[in-house]
């Protein structure tokens, strides 16, 4: 996969801004689109983790947290897709230089948990 980390980082920043502003207008259709984008983007996560592209990984996790927080219960159907990757980061990002990534991931997991509810998290 060929990508430019700085371009991907900027795109993810724009997704956050866009999702917060546009969601009020197009609600459901927009969230389905955003979740589809993430569904296709998230497989890069493991590859980025192996390459050590911290900046992009941190932004992916932050963007996912923002989308989940905005989507709320609509995120439930995507929970099983993202949670294993997030758990993988928490378990494996133990080096000192990955502390911020691990913290953002824990925050993301918390926001996803709030969005989908304890019934989904506890299953």
Helices and strands as residue ranges (DSSP letters): H 5-41, H 44-51, H 54-71, G 72-78, H 79-92, G 96-98, H 99-116, H 118-121
